[in-house]
Amino acid sequence: MDEKQPRSMSPLRGPLPTRRSRPLLALALVALGFYGYFHIQALSRFGFAADRWDSRTHSLPLPHSVAAVVPLEAHIMSKCPDARDCLRELVLPTMQKVYGKVNFTLSYIGRPTENDGVQCMHGPEECLGNIIELCAQKLYPDPKTYLGFTMCLSKDYKQIPQRSLVEDCALEHAIDFSELNNCATRDDGAYGVGMLRDSVRRSSSVGVNKSCTVRLDDKIYCIRDGGKWTDCPAGAEVNDLVIAIEKLYQSSVAPPS
């Protein structure tokens, strides 16, 4: 999904409605309203079948050899259907096969503002969703946890960041909701906004502006945009990405000293 110039709107004030009419992280959302203005864009309805993480499929580094893990990164927006499809169809099943051979990172797409804030394509709710997912990555750095949690949120991306959804996904993936809340509201929301701004700047610095963009070994590997895979010369199938990772990993294998 291409990032588009957000339209200015009034800052969002007050608690965020939830599926159970409960506010989620109100301080963080008010802070987002203070730090920048956002554009809210309507999204199409998509179906979803939840993926499950199977630790039994993880690959481990080769014994009796020394190899450098391969950089693998996905650049997304939390309320983007292309991000959901990208994680579900390519990233998650690939990670199940090569977990021990990659250094995986989730990064986010947006626009830094002059007042040290961030603009998000799908509005302040997406910015808060991004922050929640970044907090999960910060608190639980094992991709088995934070990627599973992010995938859980993505299946109901239109509901992000409603409290009931976040609580359900946190429970499913053994994440402490209170820790997420404390992270997102730390320093009246400034801490989370800072993390998001750093992540957005990272995506911008490597020339990424489409959600979802998959980068392998610091190069663009494939893009999911507008419901289609594009710019995937090596192929958009899971096995294609696994083979590419295996080749890079094997080329880095050195005999033990």
Backbone bond lengths (Angstrom), bond angles and torsions (degrees), N, CA, C in turn:
res aa  C-N    CA-C-N  psi(-1)  N-CA   C-N-CA  omega(-1)  CA-C   N-CA-C  phi
1 M - - - 1.464 - - 1.522 109.28 -
2 D 1.336 116.55 121.55 1.454 120.34 178.75 1.514 110.76 -65.50
3 E 1.332 115.60 142.68 1.448 119.95 171.31 1.507 107.98 -79.62
4 K 1.328 117.56 132.10 1.449 122.97 179.24 1.521 109.69 -115.73
5 Q 1.325 115.96 157.79 1.450 120.16 -179.60 1.517 110.30 -64.54
6 P 1.329 119.04 119.82 1.466 120.36 -179.40 1.523 111.75 -66.72
7 R 1.327 115.57 146.12 1.450 120.89 174.91 1.511 108.79 -86.92
8 S 1.334 117.55 139.32 1.457 120.61 179.87 1.518 109.85 -67.94
9 M 1.319 115.14 143.98 1.450 120.64 177.34 1.510 107.38 -150.81
10 S 1.329 116.37 168.20 1.451 119.55 -179.59 1.510 110.09 -67.66
11 P 1.349 117.94 149.51 1.460 119.97 178.82 1.521 110.41 -60.89
12 L 1.323 115.13 143.70 1.453 120.06 177.49 1.518 109.37 -75.62
13 R 1.286 117.51 132.63 1.465 122.05 -178.43 1.516 109.62 -124.37
14 G 1.318 116.69 153.38 1.454 121.28 172.90 1.506 112.20 83.36
15 P 1.345 116.69 176.61 1.454 121.79 -176.11 1.516 112.23 -70.48
16 L 1.323 115.15 152.56 1.453 121.62 178.61 1.514 109.73 -87.57
17 P 1.362 119.48 129.04 1.459 120.66 179.06 1.517 110.29 -67.73
18 T 1.327 116.16 151.86 1.446 121.76 -179.87 1.508 109.56 -129.01
19 R 1.350 115.53 174.25 1.450 119.60 178.83 1.520 110.74 -63.03
20 R 1.338 117.55 -22.56 1.456 120.93 178.44 1.525 111.28 -113.24
21 S 1.343 115.22 20.27 1.465 121.95 179.43 1.510 111.61 58.35
22 R 1.338 117.08 39.87 1.448 121.33 176.08 1.511 109.60 -118.83
23 P 1.321 119.95 142.11 1.465 121.45 -179.39 1.512 110.73 -74.33
24 L 1.347 116.96 143.84 1.456 122.55 174.71 1.519 109.90 -114.95
25 L 1.305 116.24 119.84 1.454 121.67 170.16 1.531 111.72 47.62
26 A 1.317 115.53 53.86 1.462 119.56 -172.93 1.520 112.12 -59.70
27 L 1.331 117.04 -39.46 1.455 119.06 -178.93 1.519 111.18 -61.21
28 A 1.325 116.85 -40.79 1.461 119.63 -179.28 1.517 110.80 -64.60
29 L 1.329 117.36 -41.38 1.455 120.47 -178.08 1.519 111.04 -69.44
30 V 1.333 117.65 -38.36 1.458 120.46 175.57 1.516 109.87 -63.06
31 A 1.365 115.63 -39.56 1.461 119.34 178.19 1.525 110.41 -62.37
32 L 1.328 116.97 -39.89 1.461 119.61 177.99 1.520 110.92 -63.12
33 G 1.328 116.33 -39.83 1.445 119.55 177.57 1.520 111.29 -62.68
34 F 1.339 115.70 -35.52 1.455 120.67 179.69 1.528 111.14 -71.44
35 Y 1.329 116.62 -38.87 1.453 119.95 -174.12 1.521 113.34 -77.44
36 G 1.309 120.14 -23.30 1.460 119.44 -178.55 1.510 112.50 -172.05
37 Y 1.309 115.96 169.91 1.456 122.58 177.54 1.517 108.92 -107.32
38 F 1.333 116.03 152.21 1.453 119.10 -171.61 1.521 111.17 -136.11
39 H 1.304 114.01 157.22 1.463 121.76 176.29 1.516 109.48 -106.13
40 I 1.343 117.02 130.18 1.453 121.42 177.61 1.522 109.08 -102.81
41 Q 1.300 116.43 123.43 1.465 121.50 -177.40 1.522 109.60 -117.28
42 A 1.328 115.84 134.47 1.473 119.73 -179.94 1.517 109.73 -68.30
43 L 1.340 115.98 145.46 1.457 122.10 -179.13 1.514 109.66 -117.93
44 S 1.331 116.78 151.73 1.452 121.68 175.91 1.515 110.06 -74.99
45 R 1.332 116.68 157.50 1.459 121.37 178.29 1.530 109.84 -85.62
46 F 1.319 115.17 130.83 1.458 120.75 178.66 1.518 108.50 -128.20
47 G 1.345 117.28 148.25 1.460 121.79 174.14 1.515 110.15 -84.74
48 F 1.336 116.59 169.07 1.460 120.15 -179.80 1.514 110.44 -157.49
49 A 1.301 115.92 137.09 1.463 121.93 171.09 1.512 107.01 -114.38
50 A 1.321 117.76 122.00 1.466 122.27 -172.18 1.518 110.81 -62.96
51 D 1.364 114.33 136.35 1.454 120.00 173.44 1.519 108.85 -92.39
52 R 1.309 115.41 151.75 1.456 120.69 178.93 1.523 109.32 -119.62
53 W 1.278 115.29 142.47 1.455 121.53 179.07 1.510 108.59 -88.25
54 D 1.322 117.17 124.38 1.450 121.98 179.93 1.518 108.76 -113.23
55 S 1.327 116.63 104.94 1.458 120.50 -175.84 1.522 111.83 -64.26
56 R 1.330 118.14 -18.10 1.458 120.51 -178.60 1.519 111.94 -70.53
57 T 1.339 117.29 -17.34 1.465 119.88 -177.57 1.520 112.03 -92.39
58 H 1.328 118.98 -2.69 1.457 120.55 -177.28 1.526 110.65 -64.65
59 S 1.318 115.69 135.61 1.444 120.42 172.10 1.515 109.02 -88.72
60 L 1.310 117.11 146.80 1.448 122.40 179.63 1.521 109.60 -114.68
61 P 1.344 117.70 157.63 1.461 119.76 178.61 1.529 111.03 -57.32
62 L 1.323 115.81 149.60 1.445 120.23 179.96 1.515 110.96 -62.13
63 P 1.344 119.04 136.11 1.451 120.86 176.98 1.528 110.91 -70.47
64 H 1.318 115.23 154.48 1.466 122.17 175.01 1.522 112.03 62.51
65 S 1.313 118.54 24.73 1.453 120.94 175.99 1.516 108.86 -147.46
66 V 1.312 114.71 162.25 1.450 120.35 179.91 1.526 107.74 -118.52
67 A 1.329 117.22 124.14 1.466 120.29 -178.39 1.517 109.62 -137.88
68 A 1.321 114.51 146.46 1.460 119.64 176.02 1.522 108.50 -87.97
69 V 1.328 116.36 133.87 1.460 119.13 178.10 1.522 109.56 -66.86
70 V 1.320 115.99 154.94 1.459 122.69 -174.15 1.527 109.82 -96.24
71 P 1.332 119.09 129.95 1.467 120.65 177.37 1.524 111.72 -65.63
72 L 1.328 116.21 126.41 1.468 122.88 175.88 1.517 107.40 -132.98
73 E 1.317 116.99 128.17 1.464 120.89 -173.86 1.524 109.76 -140.56
74 A 1.325 115.78 139.47 1.460 121.74 174.30 1.515 108.51 -120.17
75 H 1.323 116.11 127.69 1.461 122.58 -179.99 1.531 107.28 -104.34
76 I 1.331 116.96 121.27 1.464 120.60 -170.60 1.519 111.78 -138.03
77 M 1.340 115.11 172.83 1.464 124.92 165.19 1.534 106.06 -123.06
78 S 1.303 117.70 135.68 1.465 119.99 -170.82 1.524 113.64 -64.92
79 K 1.327 118.88 -28.73 1.465 121.36 -177.28 1.534 111.83 -105.82
80 C 1.313 116.37 28.80 1.464 121.91 -177.50 1.528 110.16 -105.90
81 P 1.333 118.87 125.14 1.465 120.31 178.68 1.518 112.97 -64.03
82 D 1.338 117.74 -30.09 1.462 119.71 176.39 1.522 110.93 -65.00
83 A 1.325 117.12 -36.00 1.464 120.39 177.02 1.517 110.21 -64.40
84 R 1.326 116.65 -42.91 1.462 120.63 178.16 1.518 111.09 -59.03
85 D 1.340 116.50 -48.45 1.457 120.82 -178.66 1.531 111.23 -65.08
86 C 1.312 116.39 -38.71 1.460 121.79 -179.72 1.527 111.09 -63.35
87 L 1.321 116.29 -46.13 1.463 120.16 179.09 1.522 110.35 -65.71
88 R 1.319 116.15 -44.25 1.461 120.93 -175.22 1.524 112.80 -69.74
89 E 1.334 116.57 -42.83 1.459 120.24 -171.63 1.525 114.08 -89.08
90 L 1.335 117.42 -26.37 1.461 119.47 -173.21 1.526 113.45 -125.95
91 V 1.333 116.99 -54.06 1.463 119.42 -170.26 1.524 112.23 -68.98
92 L 1.318 117.40 -52.75 1.461 120.13 -175.98 1.533 112.45 -62.89
93 P 1.347 119.23 -49.88 1.469 117.68 179.11 1.531 113.22 -64.18
94 T 1.335 117.27 -30.61 1.465 119.48 175.64 1.521 110.54 -66.87
95 M 1.325 116.32 -44.23 1.462 119.98 179.61 1.524 111.51 -62.01
96 Q 1.309 117.56 -32.19 1.458 120.82 177.30 1.520 111.49 -62.47
97 K 1.330 116.96 -27.04 1.456 120.95 -176.41 1.527 113.36 -95.48
98 V 1.343 117.12 -28.19 1.476 118.86 -173.15 1.528 111.74 -128.63
99 Y 1.302 116.51 29.16 1.462 121.46 -173.54 1.525 112.80 -50.44
100 G 1.336 117.41 -44.78 1.458 120.62 -175.85 1.508 114.87 -80.51
101 K 1.327 117.62 -0.62 1.461 120.37 -174.40 1.522 113.52 -112.37
102 V 1.319 117.47 2.10 1.464 120.36 -178.25 1.524 110.90 -128.60
103 N 1.306 113.95 154.13 1.468 122.08 168.32 1.526 105.89 -105.36
104 F 1.339 116.13 99.95 1.462 120.49 -170.63 1.527 111.67 -95.11
105 T 1.338 115.09 141.03 1.464 121.91 178.44 1.523 109.44 -139.63
106 L 1.327 116.27 140.01 1.463 122.23 168.20 1.519 108.02 -103.05
107 S 1.322 117.03 126.79 1.461 121.74 176.23 1.525 108.64 -122.87
108 Y 1.327 115.98 164.20 1.462 120.01 -171.41 1.524 111.50 -123.72
109 I 1.332 114.42 156.99 1.461 122.25 -174.44 1.526 109.27 -114.97
110 G 1.302 116.37 134.15 1.453 122.88 179.12 1.523 108.85 -176.28
111 R 1.337 116.12 -161.29 1.466 120.73 179.79 1.525 109.43 -133.23
112 P 1.342 117.71 119.69 1.467 119.02 172.33 1.524 109.98 -63.86
113 T 1.318 116.46 144.74 1.460 121.11 178.23 1.523 110.02 -108.26
114 E 1.320 115.36 163.74 1.459 119.60 -177.44 1.519 112.91 -66.30
115 N 1.336 116.73 -21.72 1.473 119.35 -179.40 1.519 111.43 -96.34
116 D 1.349 116.79 29.98 1.461 123.63 176.35 1.527 112.71 65.67
117 G 1.316 117.31 24.07 1.456 120.75 175.91 1.512 110.74 -106.16
118 V 1.330 115.05 -163.68 1.459 121.84 -179.42 1.526 108.74 -141.47
119 Q 1.326 116.93 138.44 1.455 122.54 171.20 1.530 108.43 -102.62
120 C 1.316 116.16 134.96 1.459 121.19 179.36 1.527 109.51 -118.35
121 M 1.309 116.93 142.30 1.458 122.19 -173.82 1.520 112.44 -58.15
122 H 1.329 117.09 -39.20 1.469 120.97 -176.02 1.526 111.94 -102.45
123 G 1.315 116.53 23.63 1.453 120.30 171.23 1.520 115.27 92.70
124 P 1.346 116.20 -178.03 1.466 121.35 -176.65 1.513 113.49 -63.52
125 E 1.333 117.61 -28.11 1.458 119.08 178.16 1.530 110.58 -64.91
126 E 1.332 116.80 -37.33 1.460 119.51 176.85 1.525 110.57 -66.68
127 C 1.326 117.42 -41.96 1.461 119.70 177.68 1.526 110.37 -57.44
128 L 1.324 116.53 -42.98 1.461 119.65 179.26 1.524 110.58 -67.58
129 G 1.334 117.09 -39.09 1.457 119.94 175.71 1.519 111.43 -60.90
130 N 1.336 116.98 -42.72 1.460 120.88 176.21 1.523 111.25 -58.86
131 I 1.324 115.72 -43.42 1.468 120.54 -179.13 1.524 110.72 -64.02
132 I 1.319 117.30 -43.26 1.461 120.69 178.95 1.525 110.37 -59.52
133 E 1.323 116.81 -43.89 1.460 120.53 179.82 1.522 111.51 -68.27
134 L 1.326 117.25 -37.40 1.465 120.07 175.36 1.525 111.31 -65.51
135 C 1.332 116.43 -36.88 1.467 119.72 177.14 1.528 110.42 -63.56
136 A 1.334 116.77 -40.86 1.466 119.77 177.33 1.521 110.30 -61.56
137 Q 1.327 116.68 -41.05 1.465 121.27 179.38 1.529 110.65 -65.98
138 K 1.327 116.87 -37.22 1.456 121.66 179.83 1.528 111.15 -70.27
139 L 1.319 116.68 -43.81 1.461 121.34 -175.40 1.522 112.82 -79.90
140 Y 1.331 116.53 -32.11 1.464 122.03 -176.45 1.533 108.38 -129.24
141 P 1.326 118.37 78.65 1.466 121.62 -170.21 1.527 115.66 -68.84
142 D 1.319 118.55 -9.74 1.461 120.25 176.09 1.525 108.58 -72.24
143 P 1.349 117.69 121.45 1.475 119.34 -179.26 1.515 114.09 -56.99
144 K 1.321 118.37 -27.02 1.467 119.49 177.84 1.518 110.66 -56.79
145 T 1.337 115.72 -32.81 1.460 120.02 -178.68 1.520 111.73 -87.37
146 Y 1.330 117.59 -58.21 1.467 118.81 -171.16 1.524 112.46 -74.18
147 L 1.328 118.19 -30.79 1.458 119.15 177.33 1.526 110.57 -72.40
148 G 1.329 116.27 -39.01 1.463 119.41 175.50 1.517 111.91 -62.46
149 F 1.338 116.56 -41.95 1.455 122.05 177.80 1.531 110.89 -62.79
150 T 1.325 116.72 -44.53 1.462 121.06 179.58 1.527 110.99 -64.13
151 M 1.338 116.94 -40.45 1.459 120.30 177.29 1.518 110.85 -63.63
152 C 1.327 116.92 -38.11 1.464 121.56 178.19 1.525 110.73 -61.73
153 L 1.317 117.55 -43.90 1.463 121.03 177.20 1.529 110.84 -64.71
154 S 1.323 115.80 -39.98 1.458 120.34 -174.43 1.520 112.80 -63.62
155 K 1.334 117.61 -29.16 1.459 118.68 -178.03 1.534 110.96 -63.99
156 D 1.336 117.05 -24.69 1.470 122.51 175.31 1.524 109.44 -121.07
157 Y 1.343 116.28 49.03 1.464 120.17 -171.03 1.521 113.51 -57.14
158 K 1.345 117.16 -28.95 1.468 118.66 179.52 1.526 111.48 -67.48
159 Q 1.334 117.00 -22.46 1.461 120.87 -178.37 1.539 112.81 -89.18
160 I 1.324 117.62 -9.42 1.466 120.74 177.70 1.520 109.14 -62.52
161 P 1.329 121.86 132.47 1.463 128.65 6.55 1.543 112.54 -109.58
162 Q 1.306 119.26 44.66 1.457 120.85 -176.34 1.526 110.90 -59.14
163 R 1.301 114.19 140.51 1.464 120.87 -172.80 1.523 112.10 -58.81
164 S 1.320 117.90 -43.13 1.458 120.42 -176.52 1.525 110.89 -62.27
165 L 1.329 117.67 -39.35 1.454 121.07 177.79 1.526 110.68 -65.00
166 V 1.322 116.80 -47.62 1.462 120.81 -179.00 1.526 110.57 -62.24
167 E 1.324 116.85 -42.39 1.465 120.34 178.96 1.523 111.12 -63.09
168 D 1.327 117.20 -44.05 1.461 120.73 -179.17 1.528 111.23 -62.11
169 C 1.331 116.77 -45.29 1.464 120.41 -179.04 1.525 111.19 -69.90
170 A 1.332 116.87 -35.87 1.466 119.82 176.63 1.521 110.34 -62.77
171 L 1.316 116.61 -43.81 1.459 120.65 179.34 1.523 110.70 -63.34
172 E 1.309 116.76 -42.61 1.463 121.20 -178.15 1.518 112.19 -62.40
173 H 1.332 117.00 -31.40 1.463 120.61 -175.08 1.530 112.82 -112.99
174 A 1.326 116.16 22.77 1.471 122.12 173.84 1.522 112.45 56.06
175 I 1.330 115.63 42.40 1.463 122.47 176.28 1.518 108.71 -106.99
176 D 1.306 116.27 136.39 1.463 122.13 179.91 1.531 108.99 -78.40
177 F 1.335 116.48 111.63 1.466 119.72 -177.60 1.523 111.40 -60.78
178 S 1.330 117.63 -37.32 1.467 120.02 -179.07 1.529 110.89 -63.37
179 E 1.346 116.76 -33.73 1.465 119.50 176.73 1.524 110.85 -67.79
180 L 1.324 116.63 -40.39 1.463 119.96 175.88 1.523 110.78 -60.62
181 N 1.328 115.16 -45.68 1.461 120.66 -179.15 1.526 111.12 -61.27
182 N 1.345 115.55 -44.37 1.470 119.70 -179.61 1.526 110.63 -63.75
183 C 1.332 116.39 -39.09 1.469 120.09 179.09 1.524 110.74 -64.74
184 A 1.340 116.81 -47.43 1.465 120.70 -175.82 1.524 112.55 -68.56
185 T 1.342 117.77 -27.91 1.466 120.83 -176.62 1.530 112.50 -103.24
186 R 1.310 117.06 1.31 1.466 120.89 -178.65 1.529 111.00 -57.77
187 D 1.316 115.51 137.04 1.474 121.52 -178.77 1.527 111.32 54.32
188 D 1.334 115.72 43.59 1.469 122.14 -179.66 1.527 112.33 56.73
189 G 1.321 116.52 32.39 1.451 121.29 177.47 1.515 115.31 94.41
190 A 1.340 116.76 -11.72 1.464 119.97 -175.88 1.529 111.88 -65.38
191 Y 1.323 117.38 -33.77 1.461 120.87 -178.75 1.536 110.46 -63.40
192 G 1.326 116.68 -48.47 1.463 120.48 179.63 1.515 112.59 -64.84
193 V 1.331 116.37 -41.04 1.460 120.46 178.05 1.526 109.78 -62.23
194 G 1.323 116.13 -37.65 1.468 120.03 178.16 1.522 111.58 -64.06
195 M 1.328 116.70 -43.16 1.469 119.82 177.33 1.522 110.86 -61.43
196 L 1.332 115.93 -43.40 1.460 119.61 -179.55 1.522 110.76 -65.27
197 R 1.321 116.79 -41.94 1.462 120.07 179.50 1.529 110.93 -60.96
198 D 1.337 116.89 -42.07 1.467 120.19 178.35 1.529 111.04 -63.56
199 S 1.329 117.04 -40.66 1.452 121.05 -179.70 1.523 111.26 -66.81
200 V 1.334 115.97 -42.63 1.459 121.24 178.81 1.528 110.71 -62.83
201 R 1.315 115.97 -41.25 1.463 119.64 178.85 1.522 111.07 -65.39
202 R 1.325 116.17 -35.22 1.465 118.85 176.97 1.516 110.34 -62.11
203 S 1.338 117.31 -47.65 1.462 120.39 179.41 1.526 110.69 -59.36
204 S 1.323 116.30 -43.60 1.462 120.60 -179.78 1.525 111.49 -63.91
205 S 1.337 116.61 -37.69 1.462 120.88 -175.99 1.523 112.65 -67.15
206 V 1.348 116.72 -23.42 1.472 119.90 178.84 1.526 111.03 -103.67
207 G 1.327 116.64 13.58 1.454 121.68 173.26 1.517 115.35 76.28
208 V 1.333 117.26 24.77 1.460 120.92 -178.65 1.526 109.88 -99.70
209 N 1.335 117.03 128.19 1.470 121.17 176.57 1.526 112.38 -140.28
210 K 1.325 117.46 12.18 1.461 120.96 179.16 1.519 110.12 -120.68
211 S 1.319 115.13 134.55 1.462 122.10 175.61 1.529 108.01 -105.42
212 C 1.317 115.89 114.04 1.454 128.74 18.12 1.539 109.34 -116.33
213 T 1.324 116.52 134.61 1.454 121.83 174.98 1.520 108.85 -112.18
214 V 1.327 116.76 124.47 1.465 121.97 177.61 1.524 108.02 -101.50
215 R 1.328 115.41 127.02 1.459 120.61 178.79 1.529 109.07 -116.54
216 L 1.315 115.73 134.10 1.459 122.41 179.06 1.519 108.57 -122.49
217 D 1.331 116.27 128.97 1.467 121.98 -179.88 1.532 110.42 53.79
218 D 1.344 114.79 41.14 1.471 123.15 176.31 1.530 113.42 66.73
219 K 1.336 116.86 21.58 1.457 120.65 175.33 1.531 108.75 -130.88
220 I 1.331 116.92 148.30 1.461 120.00 178.37 1.528 109.33 -64.52
221 Y 1.315 115.46 124.80 1.462 121.36 -179.65 1.529 111.43 -99.73
222 C 1.356 116.08 -42.40 1.460 119.88 -175.28 1.523 109.19 -164.70
223 I 1.331 116.71 151.65 1.464 122.01 -179.47 1.519 109.45 -128.83
224 R 1.318 116.24 135.20 1.468 122.14 171.64 1.526 106.87 -106.50
225 D 1.327 116.24 115.31 1.463 119.86 -175.10 1.522 109.33 -147.28
226 G 1.327 116.67 130.51 1.450 120.93 178.95 1.514 113.64 63.74
227 G 1.337 116.31 30.19 1.454 120.81 179.12 1.521 114.50 79.43
228 K 1.343 117.05 10.32 1.462 120.88 -178.70 1.520 110.15 -133.78
229 W 1.340 115.42 154.48 1.460 121.59 172.26 1.516 108.53 -87.45
230 T 1.330 115.83 131.42 1.462 121.22 178.74 1.526 109.27 -135.49
231 D 1.338 115.15 162.42 1.474 120.78 176.25 1.518 111.54 52.29
232 C 1.333 115.77 49.04 1.467 121.50 -178.86 1.524 109.26 -123.43
233 P 1.327 118.87 68.53 1.468 120.78 -174.67 1.522 114.02 -60.93
234 A 1.341 117.44 -27.39 1.463 120.26 -179.85 1.522 112.11 -90.97
235 G 1.338 117.02 -3.29 1.449 120.87 179.40 1.516 113.01 109.20
236 A 1.340 116.17 148.47 1.468 121.61 -176.96 1.517 112.70 -104.51
237 E 1.330 117.82 6.53 1.455 120.62 178.60 1.527 110.70 -84.69
238 V 1.323 115.36 156.46 1.467 120.63 179.91 1.527 110.82 -56.69
239 N 1.319 117.05 -46.02 1.465 119.76 -178.54 1.522 112.29 -62.64
240 D 1.331 116.95 -32.45 1.461 120.13 177.47 1.526 110.72 -63.17
241 L 1.333 116.49 -46.17 1.459 120.22 -179.66 1.528 110.69 -69.01
242 V 1.320 117.02 -38.60 1.461 120.11 178.35 1.528 110.78 -61.43
243 I 1.324 117.02 -44.19 1.468 121.03 178.95 1.525 110.66 -61.89
244 A 1.339 116.43 -42.25 1.467 119.99 179.41 1.523 111.06 -62.80
245 I 1.329 116.19 -40.75 1.469 120.18 178.77 1.526 110.39 -67.27
246 E 1.328 117.08 -43.42 1.462 121.08 -179.96 1.530 111.07 -60.17
247 K 1.328 117.32 -41.12 1.462 120.44 179.30 1.526 111.14 -63.21
248 L 1.318 116.13 -44.41 1.467 119.37 179.48 1.528 110.72 -66.62
249 Y 1.310 116.04 -39.14 1.460 120.08 -179.40 1.526 110.63 -66.75
250 Q 1.340 116.81 -46.06 1.465 119.86 -179.38 1.524 111.53 -64.63
251 S 1.334 116.76 -33.39 1.473 119.28 -179.60 1.518 111.01 -69.58
252 S 1.340 116.74 -18.41 1.466 119.82 -179.69 1.525 112.02 -95.45
253 V 1.327 117.12 -4.85 1.460 120.53 -179.23 1.516 110.13 -68.93
254 A 1.309 115.45 129.00 1.471 120.40 177.13 1.523 108.54 -124.28
255 P 1.318 118.52 146.74 1.465 120.02 178.84 1.511 110.20 -64.72
256 P 1.335 117.39 148.16 1.469 120.08 -179.93 1.512 111.42 -63.14
257 S 1.324 116.44 143.80 1.453 120.76 -179.31 1.507 111.23 -78.31
